[in-house]
Amino acid sequence: MKTQKFKTNINCGNCLAKVTPILNAEAKIESWSVDLQSDDRTLTVESEDITADEVFKTVLKAGFIAKPE
């Protein structure tokens, strides 16, 4: 299992509600979380084989940006 961290523009609970079903639907993601207290709004993704580009595209489907830290 590898952990990847991304800076995002997911700023609040409503944003989190929009991205949750999309991240949950991505079969390659084992688990994920967003630290809304962090200035970078850090998205942490646990996965065996998802690439940073795939995470970026998945988050983009919800209308948000995720850049690798």
Backbone hydrogen bonds, N-H to C=O, Kabsch-Sander energy under -0.5 kcal/mol:
donor,donor_aa,acceptor,acceptor_aa,energy
2,K,47,S,-2.9
4,Q,45,V,-2.5
6,F,43,L,-2.3
7,K,67,K,-3.4
8,T,40,D,-2.1
9,N,65,I,-1.0
11,N,9,N,-1.0
16,L,12,C,-2.4
17,A,13,G,-2.2
18,K,14,N,-1.4
19,V,15,C,-1.9
20,T,16,L,-2.1
23,L,19,V,-2.5
24,N,20,T,-2.7
25,A,21,P,-1.3
26,E,22,I,-0.7
26,E,23,L,-0.8
27,A,25,A,-0.8
29,I,26,E,-1.5
30,E,28,K,-0.6
30,E,46,E,-2.3
31,S,46,E,-1.5
33,S,44,T,-1.8
35,D,42,T,-2.8
36,L,34,V,-1.1
38,S,35,D,-0.8
41,R,38,S,-1.2
43,L,6,F,-2.8
44,T,33,S,-3.0
44,T,42,T,-0.5
45,V,4,Q,-2.8
45,V,43,L,-0.5
46,E,31,S,-3.2
47,S,2,K,-2.3
47,S,45,V,-0.5
48,E,28,K,-0.6
55,V,51,T,-2.0
56,F,52,A,-2.5
57,K,53,D,-2.5
58,T,54,E,-2.2
59,V,55,V,-2.7
60,L,56,F,-2.3
61,K,57,K,-1.3
62,A,58,T,-0.5
62,A,59,V,-1.2
63,G,60,L,-1.8
64,F,59,V,-1.6
67,K,7,K,-2.9
69,E,5,K,-2.2
